[in-house]
Amino acid sequence: MRLLLPLLLATSALAQIGPDYERPATATPPQFKGVTWRSATPSAHLPKGEWWKVFRDSRLDSLMAAATANNQQLKGAIARFDQARAAARMSRGDFFPTVSLPLSAENQQTSENMPSPFPLNGLRYDGPAYNAPLEFGWELDLWGKLRRQAEGTRLDAAAAADAVHNVLLGIQAEVAMNYFKLRTLDNEMRLVREAVGLRNEALKIASARVQAGAGSELEQAQAETEVASAEAEISSLQAQRDQLENVIAMLIGTSASGFRIPASSGSLSSPPSLPSGLPSDLLERRPDISQAERALHAATARIGVAKAQFFPSIRLLGRGGFQSGDIDMLLEPTSLMWSVGPSVSVPLFSGNKNRWNLSKSKAAHDEALAGYRQAFLAALADVESSLAAIRNLGTQAEAQSRARASAERAAQLAKVRYEAGTSPYLNVIDANRSTLATQRATAQVAGQRLIAAVSLIKAIGGGWDQKLPAQMPAMTPDPAARNLDQDKPGFFSRVKGWFRKD
């Protein structure tokens, strides 16, 4: 017996059933299509995670801070992380012995054939029984089952932390994208308002020409139509802006009824230069890939847990205390009782539950493996799509700029020819429509380029770095989410208060 415990502990320290995790091989391209990556990091001076500051927009900075502090979806992800972290800490408790004090008072009837150091001759006890034992139990981790369980729950907590960063990155990207869409609409509305002003001037000219007998009422009606059409377009753009404003309000966790973003009078800025590096380094920054890999690691550990169910389990049990049929004699030395020894449970038959549990664990591993590979493929596709959008929109912006300049020049020539009486007013209308269309298209392309830049930042994981310790975002606590009993002192706190000196 003296040699059994050291032997069991030594075996427990060495044996561990189940496969050890190895990262699956993935095919990473040496470079992305159409892009030669440089080793420059222009945003390296910025704090980690605050990738949106490369756009140099103070309004966007304030929206990001509000979204991080108040978004309800992010709060739910953090709560799930808290659950997973608590489960991981609970699993570590399985390594330690359990000690309990099960007090009981009951009526009982003993067996006439119960074990006894002397013949009972039909004697038995029928009456009250009072028990005050101290029970001890400790499961020896012979096959690594408890270690595999702790490994799996620890990785679940790490995956939940990755999920928080993934949700946070998604929310931040949504805020930025909707913000740039809203600013694009502001730019379009400014252009349309300028067009309304110019068309009102044209209407005044057409009205003056009619009064002077030099123009026709058709020209005046056409001018009035152009003014009204442009004013209607402003209302349509304003409706779209209101919808985007409400979406942003929801993302930052505030009421849409009292939320406003002042309109911008300036043009959209050019997209910033973005950090670059090798594809494998960039994709490893994505929290969804890290989350998928940790889920795969946890599934691998649970195969070991399932395999350990086929092997015997040994618990060291101990029980000692007082037992008496008379409560007045319960704490006397003659009422002492104790028992100690190992308990061995050998799985002989379970209806094949252990076998199917192992099959289930292996299938869960295969599912996690497929999820990891799918996450990696999706990441590659996201980066390629964003890079293609940036490349094509850059070419489109150059062509659109030339088209805008030509349309503005054509509109000016049409106006001069109309005022000189050498061209009909219809040419002015067509030129003005073409000018406004190209101006709005230029603004839309500028907004799309900013949105594509946000998409690329999100595709490469933003400012998130899995080599840094996972830090939960600082959020504004919800008063309704706190424990309602946390302000009430517990039993032991009240007992200590009785003896506390004033």
C-alpha positions, 0 to 999 in steps of 0.5 A, spaced: 500 500 500 505 504 501 508 503 494 502 504 491 501 511 491 508 513 489 507 508 483 500 511 481 502 518 481 508 517 477 504 513 472 499 519 472 505 524 470 507 520 464 501 516 461 496 521 457 492 517 452 490 520 445 493 524 439 497 530 440 495 536 436 499 538 430 497 544 426 494 541 419 498 543 413 495 548 408 497 551 401 499 558 402 501 562 396 507 565 395 504 572 393 497 574 392 495 575 385 497 582 381 500 584 388 507 585 390 508 585 397 513 590 400 515 589 407 513 596 409 508 597 415 506 604 415 501 604 420 506 600 425 506 607 429 499 606 431 496 602 437 495 595 436 488 594 433 486 601 432 487 600 424 481 605 422 486 611 424 490 610 418 484 614 415 485 620 419 478 622 421 476 624 428 468 623 427 470 615 425 475 615 431 469 617 436 464 612 432 469 606 433 470 608 441 462 608 442 462 601 438 467 598 442 464 601 449 456 599 447 455 594 442 450 589 444 453 583 440 460 585 442 457 584 449 454 578 448 461 575 445 465 577 451 459 574 456 461 567 452 468 568 453 467 569 460 463 563 460 468 559 457 474 562 461 470 560 467 469 553 465 476 552 463 478 554 471 472 549 473 476 543 469 482 545 473 479 543 479 478 536 477 486 535 479 485 537 486 482 532 491 475 534 494 473 535 501 466 535 504 462 535 510 455 531 509 452 532 516 445 528 516 440 526 521 436 520 520 432 514 522 435 508 520 434 500 521 440 496 520 441 489 518 441 483 522 447 480 518 451 487 517 458 486 518 460 486 526 466 484 530 462 479 534 455 475 533 449 479 532 444 473 533 439 477 530 440 484 533 439 490 529 439 497 530 432 501 529 432 508 531 435 515 530 442 516 527 447 522 527 453 523 522 458 528 522 463 525 517 469 528 513 469 525 506 475 526 502 476 524 494 481 524 489 481 521 482 488 519 479 489 522 472 492 515 470 491 516 463 491 523 462 483 524 461 483 530 466 489 533 463 485 532 456 479 535 459 483 541 461 486 542 455 480 542 451 476 547 456 482 551 456 482 552 448 475 553 448 476 559 452 482 561 447 477 560 441 472 564 445 477 570 446 478 569 438 471 570 437 471 576 441 476 579 437 473 577 430 466 580 432 470 586 434 473 586 428 467 585 424 463 591 428 469 596 427 469 594 419 461 595 419 462 602 422 467 604 417 464 601 411 457 604 413 460 611 415 464 611 408 457 610 405 454 615 409 460 620 407 459 618 399 452 620 400 454 627 403 458 628 397 453 626 392 448 631 396 453 636 395 454 635 388 446 635 387 445 641 391 450 645 387 447 642 381 440 645 383 443 652 384 446 652 377 439 649 374 435 655 378 440 660 375 438 657 368 431 657 370 432 664 371 435 665 364 430 661 361 424 665 364 428 672 362 428 670 355 421 668 355 419 675 358 424 678 353 421 674 347 427 671 345 426 664 348 420 659 348 416 656 354 418 649 352 425 652 354 422 654 361 418 648 362 424 644 361 428 648 366 423 647 371 423 640 370 431 639 371 430 643 378 424 639 380 428 632 378 434 635 382 430 637 388 427 630 388 434 626 388 436 630 394 430 627 398 432 620 395 439 621 397 437 623 404 432 617 405 438 613 404 443 617 409 438 616 414 438 609 413 445 609 414 445 613 420 440 608 423 444 602 422 450 606 425 446 608 431 445 600 432 452 598 431 454 603 437 449 601 441 445 608 442 438 610 440 437 611 433 432 617 434 437 621 438 443 620 434 445 624 428 452 625 424 453 632 422 453 632 414 460 633 411 462 639 406 468 636 404 470 631 398 472 624 400 480 623 402 484 618 398 485 611 400 491 610 405 497 605 404 496 599 407 500 594 411 503 589 407 507 582 408 507 575 406 500 572 405 501 567 411 503 572 416 497 576 414 492 571 414 495 568 421 493 575 424 485 573 422 482 571 429 477 567 425 483 562 423 486 562 430 479 561 433 478 555 428 485 552 429 483 552 437 477 549 436 481 543 432 486 543 437 480 542 443 477 537 438 483 533 438 484 533 446 477 530 446 479 524 443 484 523 448 478 524 453 474 519 449 479 514 449 481 514 456 473 512 458 476 505 456 481 504 461 480 503 469 479 509 473 482 509 480 479 514 486 482 515 493 477 515 498 477 517 505 471 518 510 472 519 517 468 523 523 463 522 528 457 517 528 452 516 534 445 514 535 444 519 540 446 526 539 448 528 546 454 522 545 455 524 537 462 528 539 465 523 544 471 519 542 467 513 542 463 515 536 469 516 532 469 512 525 473 512 519 474 508 512 480 509 507 482 506 501 482 506 493 476 505 489 477 502 482 472 502 476 473 498 471 469 499 464 466 492 463 459 493 459 456 500 457 452 498 451 457 501 447 456 508 449 464 509 450 465 506 443 460 511 440 463 516 444 469 515 441 466 515 434 463 522 436 469 525 438 473 523 432 467 526 427 467 532 431 475 533 430 473 532 422 468 537 422 473 542 426 478 540 421 474 542 415 472 548 419 479 550 419 481 549 412 474 552 410 476 558 414 483 559 411 480 558 404 475 564 405 481 568 408 485 567 401 478 569 397 477 575 402 484 578 401 484 576 393 477 579 392 479 586 396 485 586 392 482 586 386 477 591 388 482 596 390 486 595 383 480 595 379 477 601 383 483 605 382 483 604 374 476 606 374 477 612 378 482 615 373 478 614 368 472 617 371 476 623 373 477 624 366 470 623 364 468 628 369 473 633 366 470 632 359 463 633 362 464 639 365 468 642 359 462 640 355 457 643 360 460 649 360 461 650 352 453 648 351 452 654 356 456 659 352 453 656 345 446 657 348 447 664 351 449 666 344 443 663 341 447 658 337 445 651 340 438 649 343 437 649 350 436 641 350 444 641 349 445 644 355 440 639 359 444 633 356 450 636 358 448 638 365 445 631 366 452 628 364 456 632 368 452 631 374 452 623 373 460 623 372 461 627 378 456 623 382 460 617 379 466 620 381 464 620 388 461 613 388 468 610 386 472 614 391 467 612 397 468 604 394 475 605 394 475 607 401 470 601 403 475 596 399 480 599 403 476 597 409 475 590 406 482 589 405 484 591 412 478 586 415 481 580 410 488 581 413 485 581 420 486 588 422 490 590 427 489 584 431 496 580 432 495 573 435 502 573 438 500 578 443 496 576 449 488 576 448 485 583 451 478 584 452 475 591 449 474 596 455 466 596 455 461 600 458 457 595 463 450 594 463 447 596 470 441 590 468 447 585 467 450 585 474 449 580 479 443 582 483 445 579 489 452 582 489 451 587 494 449 583 499 454 580 504 455 572 504 454 568 510 461 567 511 462 575 510 457 576 515 460 571 520 466 575 520 463 581 521 460 579 527 468 578 530 470 585 526 473 590 531 470 597 530 
